[in-house]
Amino acid sequence: MPLAVVDACKPVSASKRPPAPFWSIEALLPAAKGADLLIAEAYFFQKKVKFHLDFHTLMAHLNELQPKRLIVTHMSEDMLARLEELSCECAEDGKLIEV
């Protein structure tokens, strides 16, 4: 079962690290495409921040990534205030994930 856990601060390998200032979907594709479970950060809803992935960008490229299941994590107050608006699962302390 393919599983991809992606953290913009710790890319899959240093050789695949995207250029600053922003994390890129292109860097995610090799590790995440078609994963049964993709756990990815969504630090802000739409604001682009150096070394972080935003929810808007993640969702705009969901068809390219094609995960069977998506859980977002590493969320700022901006994201936490919008949890009810999100169209995917969100990580939380103590959450158990069955795969």
SVG drawing of the C-alpha trace seen along z (x, -y; Angstrom):
<svg xmlns="http://www.w3.org/2000/svg" viewBox="-18 -35 39 37">
<polyline fill="none" stroke="black" stroke-width="0.4" points="0.0,0.0 1.7,-3.3 1.8,-5.8 3.2,-9.3 3.9,-11.6 5.1,-14.9 6.6,-17.7 7.7,-20.8 10.4,-21.3 11.7,-17.8 11.4,-16.8 11.7,-13.2 15.4,-13.8 17.7,-16.7 18.3,-16.2 14.5,-16.8 14.3,-19.9 12.4,-22.6 14.1,-26.0 13.2,-28.7 11.0,-30.5 8.1,-28.1 7.3,-24.5 6.1,-23.0 3.6,-20.4 6.2,-19.2 8.4,-18.2 5.5,-16.3 4.5,-14.3 7.2,-11.6 6.4,-10.7 2.7,-11.4 1.1,-10.5 -1.5,-7.8 -0.8,-7.2 -3.4,-5.3 -2.9,-7.9 -1.3,-11.3 -0.5,-13.2 0.5,-16.7 0.9,-20.0 -1.4,-22.9 0.0,-25.7 -2.2,-28.5 -5.4,-28.4 -4.1,-30.5 -1.2,-32.6 2.2,-31.4 4.9,-31.2 8.6,-30.1 9.1,-26.3 5.4,-25.6 2.5,-24.3 -0.9,-26.1 -4.3,-24.4 -5.4,-26.2 -2.3,-25.0 -2.7,-21.5 -6.4,-21.3 -5.7,-23.0 -3.4,-20.1 -5.3,-17.2 -6.1,-15.8 -2.4,-15.5 -1.6,-14.0 -4.5,-11.6 -4.3,-10.3 -7.0,-7.9 -7.2,-9.6 -5.8,-13.0 -5.2,-14.2 -3.8,-17.7 -1.6,-18.6 0.7,-21.3 -2.0,-23.9 -1.8,-27.5 -4.5,-29.4 -5.7,-30.6 -6.4,-26.9 -7.7,-25.9 -10.3,-28.6 -11.6,-27.0 -11.8,-23.4 -15.5,-23.1 -14.9,-24.5 -12.3,-21.9 -13.1,-19.1 -10.6,-16.5 -9.7,-15.0 -7.6,-16.9 -5.0,-15.6 -5.4,-16.2 -3.5,-15.2 -4.2,-11.6 -5.9,-10.8 -5.6,-7.1 -5.4,-6.4 -6.3,-3.0 -4.6,-2.0"/>
</svg>
